[in-house]
């Protein structure tokens, strides 16, 4: 069976689908010319640096990585148009089909596609030329670094998410946008299509709605989505030329002042304390790519079994099925944008801690964002990320910048992207270089006890600890050797005592002072970072889930 071959787009699913995952040919060269001969086979969608790819070779910033796939299509598959989809290719990809140049995509974390029917033949050859400059330019790279170590991880390149084809008729449904409004008991839906109208079917009821405009649909049997009751409404959209399956949920995220004049977060108009865990989405054999979607499900369920109701998806964008599983299982998500920028150095990281000083993020030289092209590219990727993930109800908060890395013009960026999504909260600066804006005041707490800012409620933002903890309990035989970044506890008992103190003294004690969410670092070990509840290979759970769950559930209103 092809890896990760399940339908990749759960909220716009149609019958026409062919997965192109599987064995392709690859070549690594110093020259840009497409080679006549290739080096061997690679299992797509795994990067050549990963064990699962079968290659285990590193692509350097001055290398060219080539892919070649020869394929044929069933004649009954081809309709008015055929679309070639790439879920993610790291980092700069140029695509050719049958010697025709289809185009170029820059950025390693977002999808792109091409309409290819005019170029198809009976036998087809698809070629990619990829360059991955990793951390040697301003392009987004996540936690990858050319020389890994500490909080930076092994770089990977090329195709690392599913590649697939779909075939559609002329007036197909191109896009849908779903906005729940629980206060007025309706769903706002926008359908992009050349068809004038489509039929919306939900629970045996069928309604004709106009396309290319926002339409409100009354939801009479209102059942609110939450981690405790993750109810999804499944529906279909149908026209003469197309039919797609989709779903939505009715939920609302907002903030209010409580009776202590503290700004707190509400889910579905009720105060809701968010107990979260940081998840970087790395796997020992596939790095950014799991062996199967079942690994995603296990990780999300593990977080829930540990008593968490929130996952912070850290500096990574997952394929859409990950968010679908969060929707089904019932897990709130804080979604980070993927930042870039130059080196992560002391005046960005140390000054805010030692001097309690936030650098104005218009100081582009100090924050190492002098490149105007890089700032433009990053801002566009932020906008594209919101558009890509907008429909997934699990997402309740967007993190714009993390720890000053790549931070720039926060006030301007926040004001520009906030109108794109008024249904969620925004954290403009997770940890450091707070500019006094957005929906939350976001703290990182390491190597010390958490203290709430004096008279914080006057700032009119909800107070969250967006990273805390990171206590290390190493498991011999299931760890990558390296320099430990955080506090190390050699036994489970010592680690558990530290975690218990953390819950009681850093979290529970501060809830009456206005704290309304925390994110513990982190769900799993990642390479040298050994601060997970489970080892990097997912083979050893360090502390029984029921013990952690009992402690975590003390943190509530």
C-alpha positions in Angstrom: 0.0 0.0 0.0 1.2 3.5 -0.8 2.2 5.5 2.4 -0.2 8.2 3.5 -2.5 7.5 0.7 -5.8 8.4 2.5 -7.7 11.3 0.9 -5.7 14.3 1.8 -8.4 17.1 2.0 -11.2 16.1 4.4 -13.3 19.3 4.0 -13.4 19.2 0.2 -13.5 15.5 -0.6 -14.6 14.2 -4.0 -14.5 10.8 -5.7 -11.8 11.5 -8.2 -8.5 11.0 -6.5 -5.2 9.3 -7.3 -2.3 9.2 -4.9 1.2 9.6 -6.4 3.0 8.6 -3.3 5.3 5.6 -3.7 8.7 5.0 -5.2 10.0 7.7 -7.4 13.5 8.2 -8.8 15.9 10.8 -7.3 19.3 12.4 -8.0 21.4 14.9 -6.1 23.7 17.1 -8.2 25.7 20.3 -8.0 24.5 21.3 -11.5 21.1 22.7 -12.3 20.6 20.7 -15.5 18.1 17.9 -15.3 20.1 14.7 -15.3 19.7 12.0 -17.8 20.4 9.2 -15.3 19.1 9.1 -11.7 20.7 7.7 -8.5 18.0 5.3 -7.4 14.6 5.0 -5.8 13.1 7.2 -3.0 9.9 6.5 -1.2 7.7 9.6 -1.5 6.6 11.4 0.6 9.7 11.0 2.8 12.7 13.4 2.5 16.0 11.9 1.3 17.5 12.6 4.8 15.1 10.2 6.5 15.4 6.5 7.2 11.9 5.9 5.7 12.9 7.4 2.4 15.4 4.6 1.8 18.0 7.2 0.8 19.6 8.5 4.0 21.5 11.3 2.2 21.7 15.0 3.2 20.9 17.6 0.6 23.1 20.7 1.2 22.2 24.3 0.4 24.3 24.2 -2.8 22.8 21.0 -4.1 20.0 20.4 -6.5 17.6 17.6 -5.7 15.8 16.0 -8.6 12.7 13.8 -8.7 11.3 11.8 -11.6 8.1 9.8 -11.7 6.7 8.0 -14.8 3.0 7.3 -14.7 -0.1 6.6 -16.8 -3.7 7.6 -16.0 -6.9 5.6 -16.5 -8.9 7.2 -19.4 -12.1 7.3 -17.4 -10.3 9.4 -14.7 -9.7 12.4 -17.0 -12.6 14.9 -17.0 -12.5 18.6 -18.1 -9.5 19.3 -15.9 -6.8 17.4 -14.0 -5.1 19.1 -11.0 -1.7 18.1 -9.7 -1.4 18.8 -5.9 1.8 19.0 -3.8 1.0 19.2 0.0 4.5 20.5 0.8 7.9 20.5 -0.8 10.9 21.9 1.1 12.0 24.5 0.0 12.1 25.9 -3.6 10.5 23.6 -6.2 10.3 23.8 -10.0 8.0 21.4 -11.7 8.0 19.9 -15.3 5.5 17.6 -16.9 6.4 15.9 -20.2 9.1 18.6 -20.8 6.7 21.4 -20.1 7.6 23.9 -17.3 4.6 24.1 -15.0 5.9 26.7 -12.6 7.9 27.4 -9.4 6.9 27.5 -5.8 8.9 29.0 -2.9 8.3 27.9 0.7 8.5 24.6 2.4 5.3 24.4 4.4 2.3 25.3 2.3 0.6 23.4 -0.6 0.6 24.3 -4.3 -1.0 22.9 -7.4 -1.0 23.0 -11.2 -3.7 22.3 -13.9 -2.1 19.8 -16.2 -4.7 18.4 -18.6 -3.3 20.1 -21.8 0.2 18.5 -21.1 -0.9 14.9 -20.4 0.1 12.1 -22.7 -0.6 8.4 -22.7 2.7 7.9 -20.8 3.8 10.8 -18.6 7.0 12.0 -16.9 6.9 14.3 -14.0 10.2 16.0 -12.9 10.9 18.2 -9.9 14.1 20.3 -9.3 14.4 21.3 -5.7 16.8 23.6 -3.9 16.7 23.7 0.0 18.8 26.6 1.4 17.6 25.7 4.9 18.9 28.5 7.3 21.2 30.3 4.8 18.5 32.7 3.7 15.3 34.4 4.8 12.9 31.6 3.6 10.8 29.8 6.2 12.4 26.7 7.5 10.8 25.8 10.9 13.1 24.2 13.4 15.6 22.9 10.8 19.2 23.9 10.9 22.1 23.1 8.6 24.1 22.0 11.7 21.5 20.6 14.1 21.8 20.7 17.9 19.9 21.7 21.0 16.5 23.1 20.0 17.4 22.9 16.3 16.9 19.7 14.3 18.2 17.8 11.4 17.5 19.5 8.1 15.4 17.7 5.5 14.6 18.5 1.9 12.2 17.9 -1.0 8.8 16.2 -1.0 7.8 15.4 2.6 4.0 15.5 2.3 1.5 13.7 -0.1 1.5 14.3 -3.8 -1.9 13.6 -5.5 -4.1 14.1 -8.5 -7.8 14.9 -8.9 -10.0 15.3 -12.0 -12.9 17.7 -12.1 -15.5 19.0 -14.5 -15.6 22.5 -15.8 -17.9 24.1 -13.2 -16.4 22.3 -10.2 -16.4 23.5 -6.6 -13.1 25.2 -6.2 -13.2 26.3 -2.6 -15.4 26.6 0.5 -15.2 28.9 3.5 -17.1 28.0 6.7 -17.7 30.4 9.6 -19.8 29.2 12.6 -21.9 31.8 14.4 -23.3 30.2 17.6 -24.8 33.4 18.9 -27.1 33.6 15.9 -27.4 29.9 15.4 -26.2 29.9 11.8 -23.3 28.8 9.6 -21.9 31.3 7.2 -20.7 29.5 4.0 -19.0 30.8 0.9 -18.7 28.5 -2.1 -16.4 29.4 -4.9 -17.5 27.9 -8.2 -18.3 28.7 -11.9 -21.7 27.1 -11.2 -24.4 29.7 -10.3 -25.6 27.6 -7.3 -25.1 24.4 -5.5 -27.2 22.2 -3.2 -26.3 22.0 0.5 -27.4 18.8 2.1 -27.4 18.3 5.9 -29.4 15.7 7.9 -31.7 14.8 5.0 -32.4 18.5 4.3 -31.5 19.9 1.0 -31.1 23.7 0.3 -30.1 25.5 -2.8 -27.5 28.2 -2.2 -25.8 30.8 -4.4 -22.1 30.6 -5.1 -19.4 33.2 -4.9 -21.1 35.1 -2.0 -21.4 34.5 1.7 -24.7 32.7 2.6 -26.2 32.1 6.1 -27.7 28.8 6.9 -29.8 28.4 10.0 -28.7 25.6 12.4 -31.8 24.6 14.3 -30.4 21.6 16.2 -27.5 23.5 17.7 -24.9 21.2 19.3 -21.7 23.0 20.3 -18.2 21.6 19.6 -15.8 21.3 22.5 -13.0 18.9 23.6 -15.6 17.3 25.9 -18.2 16.9 23.0 -16.4 17.1 19.6 -19.6 17.0 17.5 -19.2 17.5 13.8 -21.9 18.3 11.2 -21.2 16.3 8.0 -22.8 17.7 4.8 -22.4 17.6 1.0 -22.3 20.2 -1.7 -23.6 19.2 -5.1 -24.1 20.7 -8.6 -24.7 19.3 -12.0 -20.9 19.0 -12.5 -19.5 18.2 -9.0 -20.2 16.7 -5.6 -18.0 17.1 -2.5 -18.2 16.0 1.1 -17.3 18.3 4.0 -18.1 19.1 7.6 -18.2 21.9 10.1 -18.6 22.4 13.8 -20.3 25.1 15.9 -17.9 26.7 18.3 -16.8 30.1 19.4 -13.6 31.4 21.0 -13.6 34.8 22.7 -12.4 36.8 25.7 -14.3 38.6 28.5 -13.6 40.4 31.7 -14.4 38.4 34.8 -15.6 39.8 38.1 -12.0 40.5 39.1 -11.6 42.7 36.0 -9.2 40.1 34.5 -9.4 39.2 30.8 -10.0 35.5 30.4 -10.6 33.1 27.5 -14.0 31.6 26.8 -15.1 28.6 24.7 -18.7 28.8 23.5 -19.2 31.9 25.8 -18.1 30.1 29.0 -14.8 30.5 30.8 -12.5 27.7 29.7 -9.1 27.0 31.1 -6.7 25.7 28.4 -4.3 23.0 29.5 -1.9 22.6 26.6 1.1 20.7 25.4 3.6 21.8 22.8 3.8 19.4 19.8 6.5 19.8 17.2 5.3 17.0 15.0 8.7 15.2 14.5 9.2 11.5 14.2 12.5 9.5 14.5 12.2 7.7 11.1 10.4 10.3 9.0 11.3 13.6 10.7 8.5 16.0 9.7 6.5 13.0 8.2 4.9 10.2 10.1 4.9 6.6 8.9 1.1 6.6 8.8 -1.7 8.9 9.9 -2.3 6.5 12.7 0.8 8.0 14.4 -1.0 11.4 14.3 -4.0 9.8 16.0 -1.9 8.2 18.7 -0.1 11.4 19.5 -3.4 13.4 19.7 -5.0 10.7 21.9 -1.9 10.6 24.1 -2.2 14.3 24.7 -5.8 13.9 25.7 -5.1 10.9 27.9 -2.5 13.0 29.7 -5.3 15.4 30.6 -4.5 18.1 28.1 -7.3 19.8 26.1 -5.0 21.9 23.9 -2.1 21.3 21.6 0.2 24.1 20.4 1.4 23.0 17.0 4.9 24.5 17.1 6.6 26.1 14.1 5.1 23.5 11.7 2.0 23.2 9.5 0.6 19.7 9.3 -1.3 18.1 6.5 -5.1 18.7 6.7 -5.8 15.2 8.1 -4.0 16.1 11.3 -6.5 18.9 12.0 -9.3 16.6 11.0 -8.2 14.2 13.7 -8.1 17.0 16.3 -11.6 18.0 15.2 -12.9 14.4 15.6 -11.0 13.6 18.8 -11.7 16.9 20.4 -8.5 18.9 20.8 -8.1 22.6 20.7 -5.1 23.8 18.6 -2.9 26.9 18.9 -1.4 27.1 15.4 2.0 28.7 15.0 2.9 30.5 11.8 6.3 29.2 10.4 8.9 31.9 10.9 12.2 32.6 9.3 14.9 35.2 9.8 18.6 35.1 10.4 20.5 33.5 13.3 18.8 33.2 16.7 21.4 35.0 18.8 22.0 36.5 22.3 20.6 40.0 21.9 17.3 38.5 20.7 17.2 35.7 23.3 19.2 36.8 26.3 18.3 40.5 26.7 14.6 40.0 27.3 15.3 37.5 30.1 18.2 39.2 31.9 17.2 42.9 31.4 13.4 42.4 31.2 13.6 44.5 28.1 11.5 44.1 24.9 13.1 45.3 21.6 10.8 47.3 19.4 10.4 45.0 16.4 10.7 47.9 14.0 14.4 47.7 14.7 15.0 45.4 11.8 18.7 45.5 12.0 18.9 44.4 15.7 16.3 41.7 15.1 18.1 40.6 11.9 15.2 41.2 9.5 16.8 43.7 7.2 15.6 41.9 4.1 12.4 43.6 2.8 11.8 40.7 0.4 11.9 38.2 3.3 9.4 40.3 5.3 7.0 40.4 2.4 7.3 36.7 1.7 6.8 35.9 5.4 3.7 38.1 5.7 2.2 36.4 2.6 2.8 33.0 4.1 1.0 34.1 7.2 -2.0 35.1 5.1 -1.9 31.9 3.1 -1.7 29.8 6.3 -4.9 31.4 7.6 -6.7 30.7 4.3 -5.4 27.1 4.2 -6.6 26.2 7.7 -9.5 28.5 8.2 -12.2 25.9 8.2 -10.8 23.6 10.9 -12.8 24.3 14.2 -10.0 22.8 16.4 -7.8 25.9 15.7 -8.6 28.7 18.2 -5.4 30.8 18.3 -2.8 31.9 15.8 0.8 32.5 17.0 2.4 35.1 14.7 6.0 35.3 16.1 7.8 33.0 18.5 10.6 34.2 20.9 11.6 37.1 18.7 12.8 34.7 16.0 12.2 36.5 12.7 10.0 39.1 14.4 9.2 42.3 12.6 6.5 45.0 12.5 4.2 43.2 14.8 1.6 46.0 15.1 1.4 46.4 11.4 1.3 42.6 10.7 -1.3 42.0 13.4 -3.6 44.8 12.0 -3.2 43.5 8.5 -4.0 39.8 9.2 -6.5 40.1 12.1 -9.4 41.0 9.7 -8.7 37.8 7.8 -10.0 35.8 10.8 -12.1 37.5 13.4 -13.2 34.1 14.8 -10.0 33.3 16.5 -7.4 34.8 19.0 -4.0 36.0 18.0 -0.7 35.9 19.9 1.6 38.4 18.2 4.8 37.5 20.2 5.0 34.2 22.0 7.5 34.7 24.8 9.6 37.8 24.0 9.5 41.2 22.4 6.0 42.0 23.4 4.6 45.0 21.6 1.5 45.4 23.8 -1.0 44.3 21.1 -3.1 41.3 20.1 -5.5 39.2 22.2 -3.1 37.6 24.7 -0.1 38.6 26.8 2.2 35.5 26.1 4.9 34.5 28.5 7.6 31.8 28.4 8.8 30.5 31.8 11.9 28.3 32.1 14.4 27.8 35.0 12.2 29.9 37.4 8.8 30.1 39.0 6.0 31.7 37.1 5.0 35.2 38.4 2.1 37.1 37.0 2.7 40.7 35.8 1.7 43.4 38.2 -1.8 44.8 37.5 -1.8 42.9 34.3 -5.6 43.3 33.8 -5.1 46.9 32.9 -3.5 45.7 29.6 -6.9 44.3 28.6 -5.3 41.1 27.2 -5.7 37.5 28.4 -2.7 36.2 30.2 -1.2 32.9 29.0 2.0 31.0 29.5 2.7 29.8 26.0 5.7 27.7 27.0 6.8 26.3 30.4 8.4 23.3 32.0 10.6 21.2 29.6 11.8 18.9 32.4 14.1 16.2 31.1 13.7 12.6 32.0 16.1 10.6 29.8 15.4 7.0 28.9 18.6 5.1 28.0 18.4 3.2 24.8 15.7 5.6 23.4 17.5 8.9 23.2 19.8 10.8 20.9 23.0 11.9 22.7 23.7 15.6 22.8 23.8 18.8 25.0 20.8 19.0 27.3 19.1 22.4 27.2 16.8 22.1 30.2 16.8 20.7 33.7 17.6 16.9 33.9 16.0 14.5 36.3 17.5 11.0 36.4 14.6 9.2 37.9 10.9 9.2 37.3 10.1 10.0 40.9 12.3 13.2 40.8 10.8 14.2 37.5 7.3 13.7 38.9 8.0 15.7 42.0 9.1 18.6 39.7 6.0 18.3 37.6 3.7 18.3 40.6 5.4 21.4 41.9 5.0 23.0 38.5 1.3 22.3 38.4 0.7 23.5 42.0 3.0 26.5 42.1 3.2 27.8 38.6 -0.3 27.0 37.3 -2.9 26.4 40.0 -1.6 29.2 42.2 -1.7 31.7 39.4 -5.2 31.0 38.0 -6.8 33.3 40.6 -4.3 36.0 39.4 -5.6 35.9 35.9 -3.7 33.0 34.2 -6.1 31.3 31.7 -3.9 28.9 29.7 -0.5 27.1 29.8 1.5 25.1 27.2 3.9 22.5 28.7 7.0 21.8 26.6 6.5 19.1 25.2 4.6 16.0 24.0 7.5 13.9 22.7 11.3 13.9 22.7 12.8 15.4 19.6 16.4 14.5 18.8 18.5 16.0 21.6 15.5 17.5 23.3 14.5 14.9 25.9 11.7 16.8 27.6 8.8 14.8 26.2 6.3 12.6 28.0 7.2 9.9 25.5 10.4 9.0 23.7 11.3 10.2 20.2 10.7 6.7 18.8 7.3 6.6 20.7 8.2 3.3 22.3 8.5 4.4 26.0 5.9 6.4 27.9 7.9 7.8 30.8 5.2 8.4 33.4 1.7 6.7 33.4 -0.9 8.8 31.8 -3.4 8.6 34.7 -0.8 10.2 37.1 -0.2 13.2 34.8 -3.9 13.5 34.0 -4.8 13.7 37.7 -2.3 16.5 38.1 -3.2 18.4 35.0 -6.9 18.4 35.8 -6.2 20.4 39.0 -5.7 23.3 36.6 -9.2 24.4 35.9 -11.7 27.1 36.8 
